Amino acid sequence: MKRKFERARAENAVMTSVLYVFGISALILLIILCGYIIIKGFISFEPEFLSFNRHGIGNQFFNTVYLVFLSLVISAPLGIAAGIYLAEYSKDNAVNRAIRICVETLSSLPSIVVGLFGSLVFIEYTHSHWNLMAGALAVSILNLPLIATTTEDAFKALPQAYKKGSMCLGATHWQTVYKVMLPACMPRIITGIILAAGRGFGEAAALLFTAGMSTDINWGQWNITSKLCPLNPFRPGETLSLYIWVLRSESINPKASEIADFSGAVLILLVLLFSVSARLLNHYLDKKSGMTK
């Protein structure tokens, strides 16, 4: 018996060491990759790269943030609602099994296919041109399965005491879901939204056929119906990821390589800033709800 216990402890120690090695290796690789891109980008930096004209990335930076915002406004409520339905209201029948298969299939679709679908439905069928809203809808299709699955998993992982305690006090099922379970699951749901936003920041293939590869903004024009208004969601909008691809493949700008390097660094810092901000918001919500001290 003692020998079996010692063997189990030795196996546990070995596997723990292996997992530590893999985890630390992945972290080191990530730091090296991000550090290389950021350092190379800022070595190439010139002040004109921050301008809002064809020599800078200001317009593309704004388009990226604005498109991700639009996509989250669309996908977050729908994804959370779908996750709540799958976790709390769906029954084990053929219809709900088909819904789950559709969600799983949707999560594995190549982004280029979603881009072609978006081009057909949001551009061709509506007789419109490339625009940010079409790009946001295409990215939302990619984000929906992730947010829905994260929400469902968060609700299923929540201790049953939350639900039973609330309903024992006389709350209805919906009141329990909305006022008790959803706030408790919000940290994990925010994690899913962070992952969805990160995909939106780096997406290129789906936007190639929907948002377009041009942008023309007049920062003095704030009539939202104007094609030159920055806040008009129905204007073409080239994002940073698309701009990097253009600079590296077909640009005739003599500083295309330097601008692409700097754009990559900015994109990584943008994702990092968004993740840190979301984590701080997550901590604030936990503290406000009394789940952390």
C-alpha positions as CSV (number, residue, x, y, z in Angstrom):
1,M,0.0,0.0,0.0
2,K,2.8,2.3,0.9
3,R,4.6,1.5,-2.3
4,K,1.5,2.4,-4.4
5,F,1.1,5.7,-2.5
6,E,4.8,6.6,-3.2
7,R,4.4,5.6,-6.8
8,A,1.3,7.8,-7.1
9,R,3.1,10.8,-5.5
10,A,6.0,10.3,-7.9
11,E,3.7,10.2,-11.0
12,N,1.9,13.3,-9.7
13,A,5.2,15.1,-9.3
14,V,6.4,14.1,-12.8
15,M,3.2,15.1,-14.5
16,T,3.1,18.4,-12.5
17,S,6.6,19.2,-13.7
18,V,5.7,18.3,-17.3
19,L,2.7,20.6,-17.2
20,Y,4.8,23.4,-15.7
21,V,7.3,23.0,-18.5
22,F,4.6,23.2,-21.2
23,G,2.9,26.2,-19.5
24,I,6.2,28.1,-19.0
25,S,7.3,27.3,-22.6
26,A,4.0,28.6,-24.0
27,L,4.3,31.8,-21.9
28,I,8.0,32.3,-23.0
29,L,7.0,31.8,-26.7
30,L,4.1,34.3,-26.4
31,I,6.4,36.9,-24.7
32,I,9.1,36.4,-27.4
33,L,6.6,36.7,-30.2
34,C,4.8,39.8,-28.8
35,G,8.1,41.4,-27.8
36,Y,9.6,40.9,-31.2
37,I,6.6,42.4,-33.0
38,I,6.3,45.3,-30.6
39,I,10.0,46.1,-30.5
40,K,10.3,45.9,-34.3
41,G,7.2,48.0,-34.7
42,F,8.4,50.8,-32.5
43,I,11.9,50.8,-34.0
44,S,10.2,51.6,-37.3
45,F,8.1,54.3,-35.8
46,E,7.8,57.8,-37.2
47,P,5.5,60.5,-35.9
48,E,3.6,60.7,-39.2
49,F,2.4,57.1,-38.7
50,L,0.0,58.5,-36.1
51,S,-1.7,60.8,-38.6
52,F,-5.2,60.5,-39.9
53,N,-4.3,60.5,-43.6
54,R,-2.8,58.1,-46.1
55,H,0.6,58.3,-44.4
56,G,-0.7,57.2,-41.0
57,I,-2.9,54.5,-39.4
58,G,-5.3,56.8,-37.5
59,N,-8.3,56.1,-39.6
60,Q,-7.6,52.3,-39.7
61,F,-7.2,52.3,-35.9
62,F,-10.5,54.0,-35.4
63,N,-12.2,51.7,-37.9
64,T,-10.9,48.6,-36.0
65,V,-12.2,49.8,-32.6
66,Y,-15.5,51.0,-34.1
67,L,-16.1,47.7,-36.0
68,V,-15.3,45.6,-32.9
69,F,-17.7,47.8,-30.9
70,L,-20.5,47.3,-33.4
71,S,-19.9,43.5,-33.6
72,L,-20.1,43.2,-29.8
73,V,-23.3,45.3,-29.6
74,I,-24.8,42.7,-32.0
75,S,-23.2,39.4,-30.8
76,A,-23.0,39.9,-27.0
77,P,-26.7,40.1,-26.3
78,L,-27.6,37.4,-28.8
79,G,-24.8,35.1,-27.6
80,I,-25.7,35.6,-23.9
81,A,-29.4,35.0,-24.6
82,A,-28.6,31.8,-26.6
83,G,-26.3,30.5,-23.9
84,I,-29.0,31.1,-21.2
85,Y,-31.6,29.3,-23.3
86,L,-29.3,26.3,-23.9
87,A,-28.3,26.1,-20.2
88,E,-31.7,26.8,-18.5
89,Y,-34.6,26.4,-20.9
90,S,-33.7,23.9,-23.6
91,K,-34.9,20.3,-23.3
92,D,-33.4,17.1,-24.6
93,N,-35.3,16.8,-27.8
94,A,-34.5,16.7,-31.5
95,V,-34.9,20.5,-32.0
96,N,-32.4,21.5,-29.3
97,R,-30.0,18.8,-30.3
98,A,-30.1,20.3,-33.8
99,I,-29.5,23.7,-32.4
100,R,-26.4,22.5,-30.5
101,I,-25.0,20.9,-33.7
102,C,-25.6,24.2,-35.5
103,V,-23.7,26.1,-32.8
104,E,-20.8,23.7,-32.9
105,T,-20.7,23.8,-36.7
106,L,-20.8,27.6,-36.8
107,S,-17.9,27.8,-34.4
108,S,-15.7,25.8,-36.8
109,L,-16.5,27.7,-40.0
110,P,-13.5,29.2,-41.7
111,S,-13.7,33.0,-41.6
112,I,-13.3,33.2,-45.4
113,V,-16.5,31.3,-45.8
114,V,-18.3,33.7,-43.4
115,G,-16.9,36.6,-45.4
116,L,-18.3,35.1,-48.6
117,F,-21.6,34.6,-46.9
118,G,-21.6,38.1,-45.6
119,S,-20.7,39.5,-49.1
120,L,-23.7,37.6,-50.6
121,V,-26.3,38.4,-47.9
122,F,-25.2,41.8,-46.5
123,I,-23.8,43.3,-49.7
124,E,-25.3,41.7,-52.8
125,Y,-28.8,41.0,-51.5
126,T,-29.1,44.5,-50.0
127,H,-27.7,46.1,-53.1
128,S,-25.1,48.0,-51.1
129,H,-21.4,48.6,-51.1
130,W,-18.7,47.5,-48.7
131,N,-19.5,48.9,-45.2
132,L,-18.6,48.6,-41.6
133,M,-22.0,47.2,-40.6
134,A,-21.7,44.3,-43.0
135,G,-18.2,43.6,-41.5
136,A,-19.6,43.8,-38.0
137,L,-22.4,41.4,-38.9
138,A,-19.9,39.0,-40.4
139,V,-17.7,39.1,-37.3
140,S,-20.8,38.7,-35.1
141,I,-21.5,35.4,-36.9
142,L,-18.0,34.2,-35.9
143,N,-18.4,35.5,-32.3
144,L,-21.9,34.1,-31.5
145,P,-20.9,30.5,-30.9
146,L,-18.0,31.5,-28.6
147,I,-20.2,33.8,-26.5
148,A,-23.1,31.3,-26.4
149,T,-20.9,28.4,-25.4
150,T,-19.1,30.4,-22.7
151,T,-22.4,31.6,-21.3
152,E,-23.8,28.1,-21.3
153,D,-20.7,26.6,-19.6
154,A,-20.7,29.4,-17.0
155,F,-24.4,28.7,-16.0
156,K,-23.8,25.0,-15.9
157,A,-20.7,25.4,-13.7
158,L,-22.5,27.6,-11.2
159,P,-23.3,25.8,-7.9
160,Q,-27.0,24.8,-7.7
161,A,-27.2,26.6,-4.4
162,Y,-27.6,29.9,-6.2
163,K,-30.6,28.7,-8.2
164,K,-32.3,26.6,-5.4
165,G,-31.8,29.3,-2.8
166,S,-33.3,32.0,-5.0
167,M,-36.3,29.9,-6.0
168,C,-36.9,28.8,-2.4
169,L,-37.3,32.4,-1.5
170,G,-40.1,32.7,-3.9
171,A,-38.3,34.0,-7.0
172,T,-39.5,32.9,-10.4
173,H,-37.1,31.1,-12.8
174,W,-36.6,34.2,-14.9
175,Q,-36.0,36.4,-11.8
176,T,-33.4,33.8,-10.6
177,V,-31.7,33.7,-13.9
178,Y,-31.6,37.5,-14.4
179,K,-30.9,38.7,-10.9
180,V,-28.9,35.9,-9.3
181,M,-27.3,33.6,-11.8
182,L,-26.4,36.0,-14.5
183,P,-24.5,38.4,-12.2
184,A,-22.7,35.4,-10.7
185,C,-21.7,34.1,-14.2
186,M,-20.7,37.5,-15.5
187,P,-16.9,37.1,-14.9
188,R,-16.8,34.0,-17.2
189,I,-19.1,35.6,-19.7
190,I,-16.8,38.6,-19.9
191,T,-13.9,36.2,-20.6
192,G,-15.9,34.9,-23.6
193,I,-16.5,38.5,-24.7
194,I,-12.8,39.3,-24.4
195,L,-12.0,36.3,-26.6
196,A,-14.6,37.3,-29.1
197,A,-13.3,40.9,-29.2
198,G,-9.7,39.6,-29.7
199,R,-10.9,37.7,-32.7
200,G,-12.6,40.8,-34.1
201,F,-9.4,42.9,-33.7
202,G,-7.4,40.4,-35.7
203,E,-10.0,39.3,-38.2
204,A,-9.1,40.0,-41.9
205,A,-10.6,37.3,-44.2
206,A,-14.2,37.9,-43.2
207,L,-13.8,41.7,-43.6
208,L,-12.1,41.5,-47.0
209,F,-15.5,40.9,-48.6
210,T,-17.7,43.0,-46.3
211,A,-16.0,46.0,-44.7
212,G,-13.8,46.7,-47.7
213,M,-10.2,47.8,-48.2
214,S,-10.7,51.6,-48.4
215,T,-11.6,54.3,-46.0
216,D,-12.4,58.0,-46.6
217,I,-13.1,59.9,-43.4
218,N,-13.7,63.7,-42.9
219,W,-13.2,64.4,-39.2
220,G,-15.0,67.7,-39.6
221,Q,-18.1,66.0,-40.9
222,W,-20.4,64.7,-38.1
223,N,-23.6,64.2,-40.1
224,I,-24.1,60.5,-39.5
225,T,-25.9,60.0,-42.8
226,S,-22.8,61.3,-44.7
227,K,-20.4,58.7,-46.2
228,L,-17.5,60.8,-44.8
229,C,-18.8,60.8,-41.2
230,P,-16.6,58.7,-38.9
231,L,-19.6,57.3,-37.0
232,N,-21.5,56.3,-40.2
233,P,-21.7,52.4,-39.9
234,F,-22.6,52.1,-43.6
235,R,-19.4,53.5,-45.0
236,P,-16.4,51.4,-46.2
237,G,-13.9,50.9,-43.4
238,E,-10.4,49.3,-43.7
239,T,-9.2,47.9,-40.4
240,L,-5.7,47.5,-39.1
241,S,-5.5,43.8,-39.9
242,L,-6.6,44.5,-43.5
243,Y,-4.2,47.4,-43.8
244,I,-1.3,45.3,-42.7
245,W,-2.2,42.7,-45.4
246,V,-2.4,45.4,-48.1
247,L,0.9,47.0,-47.0
248,R,2.7,43.6,-47.2
249,S,1.1,42.5,-50.5
250,E,0.3,45.3,-52.9
251,S,1.2,48.7,-51.5
252,I,3.5,51.0,-53.4
253,N,4.2,53.2,-50.4
254,P,8.0,53.3,-49.9
255,K,7.5,53.0,-46.2
256,A,5.0,50.2,-46.4
257,S,7.1,47.7,-44.5
258,E,7.7,50.2,-41.6
259,I,4.0,51.1,-41.4
260,A,3.0,47.4,-41.4
261,D,5.5,46.7,-38.6
262,F,4.1,49.6,-36.5
263,S,0.5,48.6,-37.2
264,G,1.2,45.1,-36.0
265,A,2.7,46.5,-32.7
266,V,-0.3,48.8,-32.3
267,L,-2.7,45.9,-32.9
268,I,-1.1,43.7,-30.2
269,L,-1.1,46.6,-27.7
270,L,-4.7,47.3,-28.5
271,V,-5.7,43.7,-27.8
272,L,-3.6,43.8,-24.6
273,L,-5.2,47.1,-23.4
274,F,-8.7,45.8,-24.1
275,S,-8.0,42.6,-22.2
276,V,-6.6,44.4,-19.2
277,S,-9.5,46.9,-19.1
278,A,-12.0,44.1,-19.3
279,R,-10.3,42.3,-16.5
280,L,-10.4,45.4,-14.3
281,L,-14.1,45.7,-15.1
282,N,-14.5,42.1,-14.3
283,H,-12.9,42.7,-10.9
284,Y,-15.1,45.7,-10.2
285,L,-18.2,43.7,-11.0
286,D,-17.1,40.9,-8.7
287,K,-16.4,43.4,-5.9
288,K,-19.7,45.2,-6.4
289,S,-21.6,41.9,-6.2
290,G,-19.8,40.9,-3.1
291,M,-18.1,37.8,-4.7
292,T,-14.6,39.1,-3.9
293,K,-13.3,41.0,-0.9
